[in-house]
Amino acid sequence: MAAAFSVEEYSDRLLRVRTAMQERGFEVLVIGDPANINWLTGYDAWSFYTPQIMVVGLDTGPTWLGREMDAGAAAFTTYLTEEQVIPFPENYVQQPDSHPARFMAQWMSDQGYDGCKIAYESDVYYLTPAAIDHLKTGLARSEWCDSGLLVNWVRLVKSPAEIAMLKQAAVIAAHTMQTAYNGVKPGVRQNDLMAEVLAAQVRGTTEYGGDMTALHPLVLAGEAAATAHPMWTDSVFEPDQTVAFELGGCRKRYNAGLARTVHLGKPPQKLITTAQAVNEGMQAVLVSMRSGVLCCDVHAAWQAVLDNYGLEKNSRIGYSIGVGYSPDWGEHTISFRPDDHNALPENAVVHIILGMWMDGWGMELSETIHVREHDAVCLTEFPRDVLVV
């Protein structure tokens, strides 16, 4: 095994992060988001349930610090040298009177970082307040500040190699959705069908295998489709149900989302009308999208279609997507809503998800989209019309 990308690719990413650090006056950056750690170095392991960080200096690093038993993953998923992989011993793992961040703070102090301006990711799932407190205590002479989503924003613009990886994830997404289409019918248990969906996600294609998507696959059936993120049950699909599948594909931790809708029986007029509006809305979004366009203006194109049909959707309609670990595949940067005035950069990849959660039923349609200089293209080729079974 080896890192997913070339050393040159990772070197360019590191340069971009260091440039952003310099612009904000940061001397050291502490990264806790496993997606950002992966993006910078390729490090890939299910190791983030115990504390791990990546330390990046303007002239040093990046250096991974984590549990001793997980350090070996760096040898076959990254380009890092042995000196850039610092394991903490087992006696720091989940002990009431110790914490791995104490070890990390001591290592950082030994490297001469105490007294520097150190930025850290304060709004990530895996860098806990306890860990930050121990780091600050151990590096008390440093000036600590919030880095915000610095790496996430740098990640927004994808390289050609990343686009290629996302295209592979999008192909897996199509295979996965076809698996759901092939298996959904009245009398089938939701969990039995989702077992096939999960297998399809991992199996991938004959050319390349898949990973588990960072966002858990979802099935929204009947009344459960009236809300956004229900989990599957062992209930059977029933005649005359509308079923929405929010699935996707993942390749080397790069995620492509895909949502579609099925109706088991004769579709009611309300579904036909809503599906027509959503299809028109998706087309309006695609026509509006290109580099330089504001996210709010993309949303306005969608809203104009909804207004024409007298429909409402209060939530955002999309976000940037890329490398990700559970529980989320979004990059937490741009969102498509009326108050997001960020301009779309060329080579952003976004997931537009048009979920309509109605009174007692619902439907979804989504596409993962590559934003180009003069247009935008869907990465997955899959029919958008509601499938009638």
C-alpha positions in Angstrom: 0.0 0.0 0.0 1.0 3.6 -0.5 -0.4 7.1 -0.1 -3.3 7.8 -2.4 -1.5 10.6 -4.2 2.0 11.6 -5.2 4.4 13.3 -2.8 4.3 16.3 -5.2 0.5 16.5 -4.7 0.9 16.5 -0.9 3.7 19.0 -1.0 1.5 21.4 -2.9 -1.2 21.0 -0.4 1.2 21.7 2.5 2.5 24.8 0.7 -1.1 26.1 0.4 -1.8 25.5 4.1 1.5 27.2 5.1 0.7 30.2 2.9 -2.7 30.5 4.7 -1.0 30.2 8.1 1.5 33.0 7.2 -1.3 35.2 6.0 -3.0 34.9 9.4 0.2 35.1 11.4 0.2 31.5 12.7 3.5 29.8 13.4 2.1 26.4 14.3 -1.1 24.7 13.4 -2.7 21.8 15.4 -5.0 19.8 13.3 -7.6 17.4 14.8 -9.9 16.7 11.9 -9.0 13.2 10.5 -10.1 14.4 7.1 -7.6 17.3 7.2 -4.9 14.9 8.4 -5.6 12.6 5.5 -5.8 15.4 3.0 -2.3 16.7 4.1 -0.5 13.4 4.3 -2.7 10.5 3.3 -2.8 9.1 6.8 -5.8 6.6 6.9 -6.8 4.5 9.8 -9.7 4.1 12.2 -7.6 5.7 14.9 -9.5 8.9 15.7 -11.5 7.4 18.6 -8.4 8.1 20.7 -6.7 11.5 20.5 -4.5 12.2 17.5 -3.3 15.4 16.0 -1.2 16.6 13.1 1.3 19.4 14.0 2.4 21.7 11.1 5.0 24.4 11.5 6.0 27.0 8.9 9.4 25.3 8.6 8.7 21.9 10.3 6.4 19.0 10.0 3.8 17.9 9.3 4.1 15.4 12.2 1.5 12.9 13.2 1.0 12.2 16.9 -1.3 9.4 18.0 -1.7 6.0 19.6 1.3 3.7 19.4 -0.7 0.8 17.9 -1.9 3.1 15.1 1.5 4.5 14.2 2.1 1.7 11.8 -0.6 2.9 9.4 1.6 5.9 8.6 4.2 3.6 7.0 1.8 2.3 4.3 -0.7 5.3 3.8 1.6 8.3 4.0 4.9 9.7 2.8 6.0 10.6 6.3 9.4 9.6 7.6 9.8 7.8 11.0 10.8 11.2 12.5 7.4 12.6 11.5 5.4 9.8 13.3 5.3 10.3 17.1 3.4 7.6 19.0 2.2 7.9 22.6 2.5 4.8 24.8 -0.5 2.7 25.8 -0.4 3.9 29.4 -1.9 7.2 28.2 -5.0 5.5 26.6 -8.2 6.3 28.5 -6.6 6.6 31.9 -8.4 8.8 34.6 -5.1 10.3 35.8 -3.4 10.9 32.4 -4.2 12.1 28.9 -2.4 11.7 25.6 -2.4 15.5 25.1 0.0 15.8 27.9 2.5 13.7 25.9 1.7 15.7 22.8 2.3 19.0 24.7 5.6 17.7 26.0 6.7 16.7 22.5 5.7 20.1 21.1 7.6 21.8 23.9 10.7 19.8 23.2 10.5 20.9 19.6 10.7 24.5 20.7 7.1 25.4 20.0 6.3 26.8 23.5 6.2 30.6 23.1 4.9 30.4 19.5 1.6 31.6 18.1 -0.3 28.3 17.9 -3.6 27.9 16.1 -5.9 24.9 16.6 -9.1 23.6 15.1 -11.7 24.4 17.7 -14.8 23.2 15.8 -14.0 19.6 14.9 -15.5 16.4 16.2 -12.4 14.8 17.5 -10.2 17.4 19.1 -11.9 17.6 22.6 -11.9 20.5 25.1 -9.9 18.2 27.5 -7.2 17.7 24.9 -7.0 21.4 24.1 -6.8 22.2 27.9 -3.9 19.8 28.3 -2.1 21.3 25.3 -2.5 24.8 26.5 -1.3 23.9 30.0 1.7 22.2 28.7 2.6 25.1 26.3 1.6 27.9 28.7 4.0 30.5 27.2 2.4 30.2 23.7 -0.3 32.4 22.3 -3.2 30.2 21.5 -5.8 31.1 18.9 -8.6 29.5 16.8 -7.6 28.5 13.3 -11.2 28.3 12.2 -11.6 26.1 9.2 -8.3 27.1 7.6 -7.5 23.7 6.1 -11.1 23.1 5.1 -11.1 26.3 3.0 -7.8 25.4 1.4 -9.3 22.0 0.5 -12.3 23.7 -1.3 -10.4 23.9 -4.6 -9.7 20.4 -5.9 -6.6 19.3 -7.8 -6.9 17.3 -11.1 -5.9 14.2 -9.1 -8.7 14.9 -6.6 -11.3 15.4 -9.3 -10.2 12.0 -10.8 -10.7 10.3 -7.4 -14.1 11.9 -7.0 -15.2 10.7 -10.4 -14.3 7.2 -9.3 -16.4 7.7 -6.1 -19.2 8.9 -8.3 -19.2 5.7 -10.4 -19.4 3.7 -7.1 -22.3 5.9 -6.1 -24.2 5.0 -9.3 -23.5 1.2 -8.8 -24.8 1.6 -5.2 -28.0 3.4 -6.2 -28.6 0.7 -8.9 -28.3 -1.9 -6.2 -31.0 -0.1 -4.2 -33.2 0.2 -7.3 -32.8 -3.5 -8.0 -33.8 -4.6 -4.6 -36.6 -2.3 -3.4 -40.1 -3.7 -3.5 -43.0 -4.3 -1.1 -42.3 -7.0 1.5 -38.5 -6.5 1.6 -37.1 -5.4 4.9 -35.3 -2.1 4.9 -32.3 -3.6 6.7 -32.0 -6.4 4.2 -31.8 -4.0 1.3 -29.4 -1.7 3.1 -27.1 -4.7 3.7 -26.9 -5.1 -0.1 -26.3 -1.3 -0.4 -23.4 -1.4 2.1 -21.9 -4.3 0.3 -22.1 -2.5 -3.0 -20.4 0.6 -1.5 -17.5 -1.4 -0.3 -17.3 -3.7 -3.3 -17.0 -0.8 -5.7 -16.2 -1.8 -9.3 -14.0 -4.4 -10.9 -11.4 -1.6 -11.5 -11.3 -0.1 -8.0 -12.8 -0.9 -4.6 -14.8 1.4 -2.4 -14.8 2.6 1.2 -17.6 3.3 3.7 -19.0 6.7 3.0 -18.5 9.3 5.7 -22.2 10.0 5.8 -24.1 6.8 6.7 -26.4 5.6 3.9 -30.0 6.5 4.6 -33.4 5.2 3.5 -36.4 7.4 4.0 -39.6 5.3 3.6 -43.2 6.4 4.1 -43.8 8.6 7.0 -40.1 8.5 7.9 -39.4 10.3 4.6 -41.1 13.4 6.2 -37.8 14.1 8.0 -34.3 14.5 6.8 -32.0 11.9 8.3 -33.9 8.8 9.7 -32.0 5.5 10.1 -33.3 2.3 8.5 -35.4 -0.2 10.5 -36.4 -3.8 10.1 -39.8 -2.7 8.8 -40.8 -3.9 5.3 -41.3 -1.6 2.4 -45.1 -1.3 1.8 -47.2 -0.8 -1.3 -47.9 2.9 -2.2 -44.8 4.1 -0.3 -42.6 6.8 -1.5 -39.0 5.9 -0.7 -36.0 8.2 -0.8 -32.4 6.8 -0.9 -29.6 9.1 0.2 -26.5 7.0 -0.6 -23.2 7.7 -2.3 -19.8 6.2 -3.1 -16.4 6.6 -1.5 -13.0 6.0 -3.0 -9.8 6.6 -0.8 -12.0 8.5 1.6 -13.3 10.8 -1.2 -17.1 11.0 -1.1 -19.7 11.5 -3.8 -23.3 11.8 -2.7 -26.3 10.6 -4.6 -30.0 10.7 -3.7 -32.9 9.4 -5.7 -36.6 8.6 -5.1 -38.7 5.5 -5.7 -42.5 5.0 -5.5 -43.9 1.5 -4.9 -47.1 1.6 -6.9 -49.0 4.3 -8.8 -47.4 7.6 -7.9 -49.9 10.2 -6.5 -50.3 13.6 -8.2 -48.5 15.4 -5.4 -45.4 13.3 -5.9 -45.5 13.9 -9.7 -45.8 17.6 -9.3 -43.2 17.9 -6.6 -40.8 15.7 -8.6 -41.3 17.9 -11.7 -40.5 21.0 -9.6 -37.4 19.4 -8.1 -36.1 18.2 -11.5 -36.6 21.7 -12.9 -34.9 23.2 -9.8 -31.9 20.9 -10.3 -31.6 22.0 -13.9 -31.8 25.6 -12.9 -29.0 25.1 -10.3 -26.8 23.5 -12.9 -27.4 26.2 -15.5 -26.6 28.9 -12.9 -23.4 27.3 -11.7 -19.9 28.2 -12.8 -16.8 29.7 -11.1 -17.3 33.2 -9.7 -21.1 32.8 -9.1 -22.2 33.5 -5.6 -23.7 30.6 -3.6 -26.7 32.7 -2.8 -27.4 33.3 -6.5 -27.4 29.5 -7.1 -29.9 29.2 -4.4 -32.0 32.0 -5.9 -32.2 30.0 -9.2 -33.6 27.1 -7.2 -35.9 29.3 -5.2 -37.4 30.8 -8.4 -38.6 27.4 -9.5 -40.0 26.6 -6.0 -41.9 29.9 -6.0 -43.4 29.1 -9.4 -44.8 25.9 -7.9 -45.8 27.3 -4.6 -43.4 25.1 -2.7 -41.1 25.8 0.3 -37.8 24.4 1.5 -36.2 26.2 4.4 -32.9 24.3 4.7 -29.8 24.8 2.5 -29.6 23.0 -0.7 -26.0 22.0 -0.8 -22.4 22.3 0.4 -18.8 21.4 -0.7 -17.8 17.8 -0.5 -14.6 15.8 -0.7 -12.4 13.7 1.6 -14.2 12.9 4.8 -14.6 10.6 7.8 -17.7 9.7 9.8 -20.0 11.3 10.8 -20.0 13.8 7.9 -18.8 14.1 4.3 -19.3 17.9 4.0 -16.3 20.2 4.2 -18.1 22.7 6.4 -17.3 25.7 4.1 -19.7 27.0 1.5 -23.4 26.4 1.7 -26.1 27.1 -0.8 -28.6 29.4 1.0 -29.8 32.9 0.6 -27.2 34.5 3.0 -24.1 32.7 1.7 -22.2 35.3 -0.4 -19.1 33.2 -1.1 -18.1 32.9 -4.7 -17.7 29.5 -6.2 -14.1 28.8 -7.1 -13.1 26.9 -10.2 -12.7 23.2 -9.4 -14.8 23.2 -6.3 -16.9 20.0 -5.9 -20.3 20.4 -4.3 -23.2 18.2 -3.3 -26.6 19.7 -4.2 -29.3 17.8 -2.4 -32.9 18.9 -3.0 -34.8 17.2 -0.2 -38.5 17.9 0.0 -39.8 16.7 3.4 -43.5 17.1 3.3 -46.5 16.3 5.5 -46.3 12.5 6.0 -44.0 11.8 3.0 -40.9 13.1 1.2 -38.6 12.8 -1.7 -35.0 13.6 -2.5 -32.8 14.3 -5.6 -29.1 15.1 -5.4 -26.0 15.4 -7.6 -22.3 15.7 -6.9 -21.1 18.5 -9.2 -17.8 19.7 -10.5 -17.7 23.5 -10.8 -15.7 24.6 -13.8 -14.7 28.0 -15.3 -17.7 28.3 -17.6 -20.1 25.6 -16.4 -20.7 22.8 -14.0 -21.0 19.0 -14.6 -22.5 16.2 -12.6 -20.0 13.5 -11.7 -22.6 10.7 -11.6 -24.7 9.6 -14.6 -27.9 8.3 -13.2 -31.6 8.9 -14.2 -33.2 11.6 -12.1 -36.9 10.7 -12.6 -38.7 9.0 -9.8 -38.5 5.2 -10.3 -41.9 3.6 -10.3 -41.9 0.0 -9.0 
